[in-house]
Amino acid sequence: MKVVSCNYRVKNVKDIETPTYTILTNNITPEYINLELLRKIDKKFIINCSLLEIYNNLDVFEKVKEYFSSNKTNEVSGHYLHEFCDFQDSYRYLNIRNVLVDDYNINVHKFISLKYDNSTAVFSIDDYIKCLKIFEPDIFCIPCEEIKINEQVGKKKKNRIINLMNEFLEKVQIIKNTNLSNSLCILSIPCTVDIDTVITETINKYDSIIDGILLSGLGYDESNETRTNAFKNILNILPNNKLKFIQLSNGNPIEILHAIYHGIDVIEPNFPYYLAKNGKAINMNLKMDNLQDGNEYNLQDKNNDNIYDINLLDFKNDVNFIIDLNNPKYVLDHSTITCNSPRKESKSYIHHLLKCHELTAHIIFSGNSITY
């Protein structure tokens, strides 16, 4: 089956083939064991570095950069951080939101206000630019308020969003031509805001520095049909040569599959981490070639168990998609996690690890889910 929608995909970010995903972290230094596991799955990957964590520890990065600048045996480059912590084989993605956090809020006005859990940071656009100059990310996202797809937005707020985009892009243009010439600039756009004409003007004006678009406000349990309409509305007005990123608040396998089907390059889900934390594993075997949207799916296909309407796939409590290895029924089950799992550990062994509260179980789950 020819999937026309996938033509939206650029098909590569840096030297990583898309569709791909981002690796989420809570701290400024990724956990070594997780990265070692990732290197066995992918040669290179994208590390999602939270802007709030970078801003809160900016003095640390500043001192690190200063140290390697004064040390004549080391050349200061875009990779100076590799001397400080384990970023090897990764592309550092300075992102606004940490999707591992539930209680999250961003407000962009005269200042950028980031709030999640018990942490709050308020800083200016110039502070954001300083973060870019010091952290020197391989990929960075321009902040924008997150607006859920069903949220109503007035004209005044729409104009403010566009004006702030232009203000950010004007300052980013200066450093893109100097400090960050090799970094990818991603512009965040709320899918719910009807700003077709004005956003096109902004993208055309700053075309030379905008490398991709981040679609936000999705993945809040909206229907697949609603998400399909959002994709079509926004993707139809975007240039085909721009990378397409998406943040999914939940990011379950159906939402991920749905985004891939519609041609998204980079997906930011938290679901693999949620599963690992709760002793569960993805168990699904749907092929992209067997997916169709509502316009292609017909009565004949309904009689074919191998053809699925992408808009009708449902993930809610479906035992065909996830397995819970906390269940005692797996005590004597010596088969691997799933039929297509990259891991060789048996279900009974992982069930034992969970009962013993061993962190090794979470690492195994992470490897399984991320590979899927």
GIZIBEL-V335446 format. One record per residue. N is the residue number from 1. SS is DSSP state (H for helix, E for strand, - for the rest). PSI is psi in degrees with one decimal (* if undefined). D_LAST is the distance of its C-alpha to the last C-alpha in Angstrom with 2 decimals. Layout:
n;ss;psi;d_last
N;SS;PSI;D_LAST
N;SS;PSI;D_LAST
//
This chain:
n;ss;psi;d_last
1;-;132.7;21.74
2;-;118.5;22.49
3;-;96.3;20.51
4;H;-37.5;23.25
5;H;-32.1;21.54
6;H;-8.1;19.17
7;H;-16.7;22.44
8;H;-22.7;22.26
9;-;137.3;19.60
10;-;-28.1;21.25
11;-;-3.1;18.52
12;E;144.7;18.89
13;E;118.4;19.51
14;-;-124.9;21.73
15;-;24.0;20.43
16;E;129.0;16.69
17;E;138.2;15.48
18;-;155.3;14.21
19;-;145.7;12.24
20;E;-175.0;11.01
21;E;171.9;10.89
22;E;145.6;13.45
23;E;124.8;13.67
24;E;144.1;16.01
25;-;151.3;19.10
26;-;-19.3;22.13
27;-;171.2;24.59
28;-;-22.1;26.04
29;-;112.6;24.99
30;-;148.4;21.31
31;-;130.2;20.97
32;H;-44.3;21.41
33;H;-33.7;19.26
34;H;-40.7;16.17
35;H;-36.7;16.96
36;H;-39.1;17.68
37;H;-42.7;14.28
38;H;-37.2;12.78
39;H;-19.7;15.27
40;H;-20.4;13.96
41;H;-48.7;10.51
42;-;142.7;12.22
43;-;-37.7;15.98
44;-;151.6;16.37
45;E;170.2;14.77
46;E;122.1;16.29
47;E;122.9;17.78
48;E;103.5;18.72
49;E;118.5;22.31
50;E;131.3;24.10
51;H;-39.5;27.47
52;H;-40.6;29.17
53;H;-39.3;28.31
54;H;-45.1;29.56
55;H;-43.6;32.67
56;H;-22.6;33.49
57;-;24.4;33.34
58;H;-33.7;34.79
59;H;-32.8;37.83
60;H;-49.2;35.73
61;H;-35.3;34.14
62;H;-41.8;37.61
63;H;-37.6;39.19
64;H;-45.5;36.54
65;H;-40.4;37.10
66;H;-39.4;40.85
67;H;-48.8;40.75
68;H;-19.5;39.07
69;H;-37.7;41.40
70;H;-16.6;44.41
71;-;108.3;43.19
72;-;-17.1;44.48
73;-;-8.2;42.37
74;-;134.2;39.22
75;-;132.7;38.66
76;-;124.4;37.24
77;-;-171.4;34.49
78;-;-9.1;31.28
79;-;18.8;29.77
80;H;-27.6;32.39
81;H;-20.4;29.88
82;H;-21.3;28.30
83;H;-16.8;31.60
84;-;-40.0;31.17
85;-;174.6;27.63
86;-;85.2;24.43
87;-;12.7;23.05
88;-;140.2;22.88
89;-;15.8;20.37
90;E;157.8;19.40
91;E;123.2;20.64
92;E;120.3;22.21
93;E;102.9;21.63
94;E;104.0;24.53
95;E;161.3;23.36
96;-;-46.8;25.48
97;-;141.6;23.37
98;-;103.2;21.36
99;-;-0.9;19.00
100;-;-15.7;18.73
101;-;130.5;22.31
102;-;-50.7;23.42
103;-;84.5;27.10
104;E;141.0;27.03
105;E;137.6;29.67
106;E;135.0;30.69
107;E;124.6;34.07
108;E;111.7;35.23
109;-;-120.6;38.97
110;-;-30.1;41.48
111;-;160.5;39.19
112;E;121.8;35.47
113;E;119.2;34.93
114;E;127.9;31.66
115;E;129.9;31.48
116;E;147.0;28.95
117;-;-122.5;29.62
118;-;14.3;33.03
119;E;140.4;32.67
120;E;137.9;34.45
121;E;134.2;35.11
122;E;121.4;37.44
123;E;165.2;37.93
124;-;172.4;39.24
125;H;-37.1;37.86
126;H;-35.7;39.71
127;H;-39.4;37.88
128;H;-43.9;34.55
129;H;-37.2;35.91
130;H;-39.5;36.96
131;H;-42.1;33.43
132;H;-44.4;32.31
133;H;-38.5;35.21
134;H;-45.3;34.71
135;H;-26.3;30.93
136;-;60.7;30.61
137;-;154.4;26.96
138;-;-30.6;25.19
139;E;139.5;24.02
140;E;151.3;25.76
141;E;135.6;25.87
142;E;127.3;29.22
143;-;146.4;29.65
144;-;147.0;30.19
145;-;140.0;30.63
146;-;121.1;27.70
147;-;121.9;28.96
148;-;151.9;27.14
149;-;-27.4;27.05
150;-;8.9;29.76
151;-;135.5;31.98
152;-;135.3;35.36
153;-;128.6;36.44
154;-;168.5;40.05
155;H;-39.4;41.53
156;H;-42.5;42.56
157;H;-38.1;39.07
158;H;-45.4;37.67
159;H;-38.2;40.37
160;H;-40.5;39.66
161;H;-45.9;35.96
162;H;-42.7;36.99
163;H;-40.0;39.80
164;H;-37.8;37.59
165;H;-47.0;35.08
166;H;-37.9;38.05
167;H;-44.0;39.37
168;H;-49.3;36.14
169;H;-34.0;35.76
170;H;-41.2;39.40
171;H;-35.4;38.99
172;H;-34.4;35.66
173;H;-36.0;37.34
174;H;-48.2;39.79
175;H;-24.2;37.36
176;H;-28.2;35.03
177;-;-3.4;38.09
178;-;-85.1;38.78
179;-;-37.9;36.47
180;-;43.5;33.05
181;-;-27.2;33.62
182;-;0.9;30.29
183;-;148.7;28.23
184;E;128.5;26.31
185;E;121.6;27.76
186;E;126.2;25.60
187;E;121.8;27.68
188;E;130.0;26.49
189;E;124.0;27.60
190;E;128.1;27.61
191;-;-22.0;26.61
192;-;-19.0;29.33
193;-;122.8;32.25
194;-;86.2;34.20
195;-;35.0;35.12
196;H;-54.0;34.66
197;H;-50.1;37.93
198;H;-35.1;38.16
199;H;-33.5;34.57
200;H;-39.9;35.18
201;H;-42.8;38.33
202;H;-45.5;36.58
203;H;-41.1;33.83
204;H;-39.6;36.55
205;H;-40.1;38.74
206;-;30.0;36.15
207;-;-36.4;34.26
208;-;-20.7;34.78
209;-;-13.9;32.94
210;-;115.5;30.16
211;-;-17.9;27.06
212;E;170.5;24.66
213;E;132.7;24.50
214;E;119.8;22.54
215;E;116.8;22.47
216;E;170.1;23.02
217;E;9.1;24.05
218;E;169.7;21.13
219;-;27.7;18.63
220;-;45.5;21.52
221;-;19.9;21.01
222;-;159.8;22.78
223;-;159.3;22.48
224;H;-35.9;20.38
225;H;-41.7;23.80
226;H;-42.3;24.91
227;H;-37.1;21.90
228;H;-45.6;22.44
229;H;-39.3;26.06
230;H;-43.8;25.31
231;H;-50.1;23.08
232;H;-41.2;25.80
233;H;-43.8;28.61
234;H;-38.3;27.39
235;H;-29.0;25.65
236;-;-22.3;28.80
237;-;-5.5;30.93
238;-;148.3;28.78
239;-;142.7;29.40
240;-;-17.6;26.96
241;-;8.7;26.97
242;-;137.7;25.53
243;E;145.8;21.95
244;E;115.6;20.34
245;E;155.7;18.65
246;E;136.3;17.82
247;E;127.2;17.93
248;E;118.8;16.57
249;-;-40.9;18.52
250;-;-58.6;16.14
251;-;39.7;13.00
252;-;167.4;11.55
253;H;-34.9;8.84
254;H;-41.6;11.96
255;H;-39.7;13.40
256;H;-47.5;10.54
257;H;-41.0;10.60
258;H;-43.6;14.33
259;H;-41.3;14.59
260;H;-43.3;12.85
261;H;-38.2;15.18
262;-;9.1;18.09
263;-;23.4;17.67
264;-;137.8;16.53
265;-;-49.9;15.97
266;E;128.5;14.71
267;E;134.9;13.08
268;E;89.2;14.10
269;-;155.7;12.47
270;-;-1.5;13.50
271;H;-41.7;11.58
272;H;-34.5;9.19
273;H;-36.7;12.66
274;H;-44.9;14.43
275;H;-46.5;12.49
276;H;-40.7;13.03
277;H;-29.4;16.61
278;-;13.3;17.25
279;-;32.9;16.01
280;E;159.7;13.28
281;E;145.1;9.77
282;E;136.3;7.31
283;-;81.1;8.49
284;-;148.7;8.37
285;-;64.9;9.26
286;-;128.5;10.77
287;-;139.0;11.74
288;H;-33.7;12.95
289;H;-17.0;16.24
290;H;11.3;16.88
291;E;139.0;16.88
292;E;154.9;20.26
293;-;178.8;21.97
294;-;-29.4;25.13
295;-;-26.2;27.47
296;-;-26.7;26.00
297;-;121.9;25.20
298;-;-179.4;28.43
299;H;-36.8;30.11
300;H;-38.4;29.44
301;H;-29.2;25.66
302;H;-23.2;25.99
303;-;0.1;27.16
304;-;113.1;24.14
305;-;-13.1;21.39
306;-;0.2;18.90
307;-;132.2;19.73
308;E;139.2;18.59
309;E;117.2;20.35
310;-;-27.7;17.90
311;-;-12.9;20.50
312;-;-6.3;20.81
313;-;134.3;17.33
314;-;137.2;17.65
315;-;-8.5;15.37
316;-;115.5;18.33
317;-;36.3;18.48
318;-;114.4;16.71
319;-;-13.5;16.27
320;-;-13.5;14.26
321;-;-28.9;11.29
322;E;151.6;11.69
323;E;142.7;13.77
324;E;106.4;16.29
325;-;7.9;17.18
326;-;-17.4;20.34
327;-;129.0;21.82
328;H;-18.5;24.66
329;H;-13.5;23.86
330;H;6.4;21.37
331;-;-40.9;24.25
332;-;19.7;24.92
333;-;109.6;21.59
334;-;12.6;20.91
335;-;162.8;17.85
336;E;168.8;14.47
337;-;-55.6;12.13
338;-;168.3;10.54
339;-;-27.8;11.60
340;-;16.8;8.60
341;-;140.4;7.95
342;-;-11.6;8.72
343;-;146.9;11.21
344;-;-7.8;14.63
345;-;145.9;16.06
346;E;160.7;17.45
347;H;-38.9;17.23
348;H;-39.1;20.91
349;H;-43.9;20.59
350;H;-37.1;18.02
351;H;-41.6;20.24
352;H;-43.3;23.12
353;H;-40.2;21.58
354;H;-41.2;21.07
355;H;-32.0;24.66
356;-;1.4;25.88
357;-;39.2;24.10
358;-;130.2;22.61
359;H;-20.5;20.41
360;H;-34.2;18.72
361;H;-42.8;16.82
362;H;-35.5;15.33
363;H;-42.3;14.40
364;H;-44.9;12.64
365;H;-42.6;10.73
366;H;-44.9;9.90
367;H;-40.5;8.68
368;H;-50.2;6.45
369;H;-40.5;5.12
370;H;-38.4;5.38
371;H;-40.5;3.80
372;-;*;0.00
//
